[in-house]
Amino acid sequence: MPEKAFGPDGTCKVRFKLPAEAKYEGASVVGEFNGWSAGATQFDVQEDGSFAAEVNVEPGKSYRFRYLLGDGRWENDWAADAYVDNEFGGSDSVITVPIATEVRQAEAPAESGDGQAFGVAVEATTATSTKEQP
């Protein structure tokens, strides 16, 4: 599941993860936040063998995205906030980023080293989108 972290200035960083068990030969997250550029946001291998990639996004918006795996397959994140049909007959994952003032942090943040907190339970005080799977 993509994790959202808000900086003290209200900016948002989203961390995308892929499990270690998949053993990908390269992967990237591709979406509206990086102009659907296949090479713009590559996943890095983590110490535990999982993969992670981070992007900075503007709060108060929703973004379509998909994962492009090293073998050329496109995959959705099945823990995304929502899913929408795309023009290719499939669906895209969607992440919705609330405005930082609409978010209540429910537990102590885990610092990422740059003043932003990942792994925090966040709850929007406004209505949230309903998850729909294709």
N, C-alpha and C positions, 0 to 999 in steps of 0.2 A: 504494500500500500504506500502510495506517495506520502511523505511526511512534510508538513509545512512548518517553517520556522520564521518567526517574526523578529526583526531587529528592533532596536530601541527607537529607530527613526521611522518605523512603520513599514519598512520594506519586507519583502517575503522571499525566502529561498525555499525551493522545493527539492527534496531528495527522493530520487527514484531508486528502487532496489530490485535486484533479480537474485534468486536463490543460488547458492553454491552448487547444488545438486545438478543444475542444468549444464554446467561446464561449457559455456558458450565460447566460441572462437571469435570474440569481438561482438559488441552490441552497442547500439546508441539509442537515445530517446529522441524522437523526432516529433515536432508539433508546431502549433501556432506561435509559441514563445520563441522559436529559433528559425522561423520562416520555412519549416518543413525541410531543413537542410540535414541530409543524412549524416554528414560528418561533423556537425557543429557541437554535439554534446555526446561524447563517447563515455561509456561506462568504464570505471576503473575497478580492478580486482582489489577486494578488501582482504585484511589479514585472515578472516574466517573463510575465504574462498568465494564469498558472495560478491556481487557487483553493485556499484553505486554510481550515480551521476547526479549532479546538482545544477539547477538553473535558477536565476533570479527572475521573478515575475512581478508584475504590477498587481497589487491587491485590488479587490473589488471586481474581479473578472473571472470568467471561466475560460479554460484553454483545452482544445482538442489535442490529443497526442497518441502516439503508438510507439512500440519498440521495434526497431529494425535489427534483427539478429544477423550474425556473421554469415549464415548460410543463405541470406536473402529473404528469409521469412519475416512477415509483419505479424506482430502479436499485440493484443490488448493487455492492459493491466486489469485483471479481473477483480481488483480491489479498488478501482477508481471510484470517483464520486458519482459518475453517471456514464452513459453510453449514448452516442447519437449515430444515426446512419450517415455514411459518407457516399460520395458520388461514384465509388468503385463497386458498389453493391455489398459492402461490408459495414463495419461500424468502427468508430473511433472511441477511445477512452476519453473521459473528460475529468479535469480537476478544477474545482471551484475554490477560489482563494478569497476569503472574506477580507474586509478592511480591518486592519489591526485593532481599531477601536471597537469593533464588533465582536472581538474575540476575548474570551475569558480563559486564562491558563489555569487548568484544574490541578496541576501538580508542579513540583519544582522542576525547572528546565534542566535538560542535559546540554551543557554548552558545547558548541561545535568549534570553539576556538576563535570565532570572529564576532562574538557578541550575540549570536543567534542561537536559539534553542531548538533542538530536534527531539523527537520522541515525547513531546508534550501533548497531553490531551487538550485539544482545543475545541471550543464549542461556540458556534456563531450565535449571537443573540437575535439574529433575524432568521427568517425562514431559510431552510436549506433545500437543495435539490433532492429529488427522489432517485434512488439508484434503480436503473432499469438495465437489465442484461439482455443482449440480443438473443 
